[in-house]
Amino acid sequence: MSTRDWLLDDSPATLTQANLGRAWRMMAALMRNPLALAGLLIILLLLVTALFAPWIAPESPVGQNLQNRLLPPSAEHWMGTDELGRDIFSRVVYGSRITLMIVALVAVISAPLGLIIGAVAGYFGGWVDRILMGLTDVFLSLPKLILALAFVAALGPGIENAIIAIAITAWPAYARIARAETLTFRNAEYIQAVRLVGGSHSRIIFRHVLPLCTSSMIVRVTLDMAGIILTAAGLGFLGLGAQPPLPEWGAMISRGRTFILDQWWVATMPGFAIILVSLGFCFLGDGLRDVLDPKQGGEK
């Protein structure tokens, strides 16, 4: 029996074989989606760029050379230079590290927080559900960017505070999804069986409820990455995110807007980077939704 036949066996002998077979089918379905594949390649490009930035960038992202200020794109400076003579390509490359750090930390903070709150609300119901979902609705009723601006204004400008502010505004959507998923199976027979054998509420939530919400959460997180990038760029544009001389894409656009008419490349190049990465996450998230969400017909 070949490896492929072993993975696609309709009667897997072990749990490991079943999980590997499911992962193989998901990856195969993802590879058949051109847009999802394009998104995956863009995200891989972002990861490689961030990881090998010191070797990819030809110059320092913060080194200044006023003799080379506002040079147009050329063979020497692929994306031109800014008002301080810094190589824009090098700054965009190093900026990928900041972007990746922001989206990763926001996802790590907001997704588990929303997942736990939503699962607890859906599992217990009653007054617990009303209180937690009431708090969630308060956050959902406010625009994310405006709420993030309010938190950053209270905490102070800086990339760390921007990450905290964005995470605070992102968790309610995950809580709503987790609650809806939990309501569908909180009274299932296997949950009742765990209760009968003495399983505690915390054990049921963390061992049996949360894993079943993971698929929907992965899709939502991937789709939300584009919004997180745009929110972070908006905060950087307003001077509330990463502070100079860090090469954050939103802050680079803010500094380049002064020269947008004559030296268009100063603001346009980091803008292209934001658009490309945002599209990559959107394409990948849409493909994952088709694969992971049975209601979309992606997973059979």
Residue pairs with C-beta under 8 A, 6 or more apart in sequence:
4 24
6 17
7 17
7 20
7 21
7 24
8 21
8 24
8 25
9 17
9 21
12 18
12 21
25 299
25 300
26 291
26 292
26 299
29 290
29 291
29 298
29 299
30 36
30 37
30 40
30 287
30 288
30 291
31 37
33 287
33 290
33 291
35 283
35 286
35 287
36 283
36 284
36 286
36 287
36 288
36 290
36 291
37 287
38 280
38 283
39 279
39 280
39 281
39 282
39 283
39 284
39 285
39 286
39 287
40 280
40 284
40 287
41 280
42 276
42 277
42 279
42 280
42 283
42 284
43 277
43 280
43 281
43 284
45 280
46 96
46 99
46 100
46 277
46 280
47 100
49 56
49 93
49 96
50 96
50 97
50 99
50 100
53 93
53 94
53 96
53 97
56 93
57 87
57 89
57 90
57 93
57 94
58 87
58 89
58 90
59 86
59 87
59 90
60 86
60 90
61 86
61 87
61 90
61 91
61 93
61 94
61 95
61 245
61 247
62 86
62 245
62 247
63 86
64 84
64 85
64 86
65 81
65 84
65 85
65 86
66 84
66 85
67 85
68 77
68 81
68 85
69 81
69 82
69 83
69 84
69 85
70 80
70 81
70 82
70 83
70 259
70 263
70 266
71 77
71 80
71 81
71 85
72 80
72 263
72 265
73 79
73 80
73 265
74 80
77 87
77 88
77 89
78 89
79 87
79 88
79 89
79 92
79 265
79 269
80 88
80 263
80 265
80 266
80 269
81 87
81 88
82 88
82 91
82 252
82 255
82 256
82 266
83 255
83 258
83 259
83 266
88 252
88 265
88 266
88 269
88 270
89 269
90 247
91 247
91 252
91 270
92 247
92 249
92 252
92 269
92 270
92 273
94 247
95 247
95 248
95 249
95 252
95 270
95 273
96 273
96 277
98 159
98 242
98 246
98 247
98 248
98 249
99 229
99 232
99 248
99 249
99 277
102 159
102 162
102 163
102 166
102 228
102 229
102 232
103 225
103 228
103 229
103 232
103 281
105 163
105 167
106 163
106 166
106 167
106 170
106 228
107 221
107 224
107 225
107 228
109 163
109 164
109 167
109 171
110 166
110 167
110 168
110 170
110 171
110 174
111 170
111 171
111 174
111 217
111 220
111 221
113 167
113 171
113 174
113 175
114 170
114 171
114 172
114 173
114 174
114 175
114 176
114 177
114 178
115 174
115 175
115 178
115 210
115 213
115 217
116 178
116 205
116 210
117 132
117 136
117 171
117 175
117 178
118 132
118 136
118 174
118 175
118 176
118 177
118 178
118 179
118 180
118 181
118 182
118 213
119 178
119 179
119 182
119 205
119 209
119 210
119 213
120 128
120 132
120 205
121 128
121 129
121 132
121 133
121 136
121 175
121 179
121 182
122 129
122 178
122 179
122 180
122 181
122 182
122 183
122 186
122 209
123 182
123 186
123 201
123 204
123 205
123 209
124 201
125 186
129 179
132 175
133 175
133 176
133 179
136 172
136 175
136 176
137 172
139 147
139 168
139 169
139 171
139 172
140 172
140 173
140 176
142 169
144 166
144 169
144 170
144 227
144 231
145 231
145 234
147 165
147 168
147 169
148 162
148 165
148 166
148 168
148 169
148 231
148 235
149 165
149 235
149 238
149 240
151 161
151 164
151 165
151 168
151 169
152 161
152 162
152 165
152 235
152 240
152 241
153 240
155 161
155 164
155 165
157 239
157 240
157 241
157 243
158 241
158 242
158 243
159 241
159 242
159 243
159 246
159 248
162 232
162 235
162 236
162 240
162 241
162 242
165 235
166 228
166 231
166 232
166 235
169 231
170 224
170 228
173 220
173 224
174 217
174 220
174 221
177 213
177 216
177 217
177 220
178 210
178 213
178 216
178 217
181 212
181 213
181 216
182 209
182 213
185 191
185 209
185 212
186 209
190 208
191 204
191 208
191 209
194 203
194 204
194 208
195 204
199 207
215 292
215 293
216 292
216 293
218 288
218 292
219 285
219 288
219 289
219 292
219 293
222 281
222 284
222 285
222 288
223 281
223 282
223 285
223 286
223 289
224 285
225 278
225 281
225 285
226 277
226 278
226 279
226 281
226 282
226 285
229 274
229 277
229 278
229 281
230 274
230 278
232 241
232 248
232 250
233 241
233 248
233 249
233 250
233 253
233 274
234 250
235 241
235 250
236 242
236 248
236 249
236 250
236 251
236 253
236 254
237 250
237 251
237 253
237 254
238 254
239 251
239 254
241 248
241 250
241 251
242 248
242 250
242 251
243 251
244 251
249 270
249 271
249 273
249 274
250 270
250 274
252 266
252 267
252 269
252 270
253 267
253 270
253 271
253 274
255 266
255 267
256 263
256 266
256 267
256 268
256 270
257 267
259 266
259 267
260 266
260 267
289 296
289 298
290 296
290 297
290 298
291 298
291 299
292 298
292 299
293 299
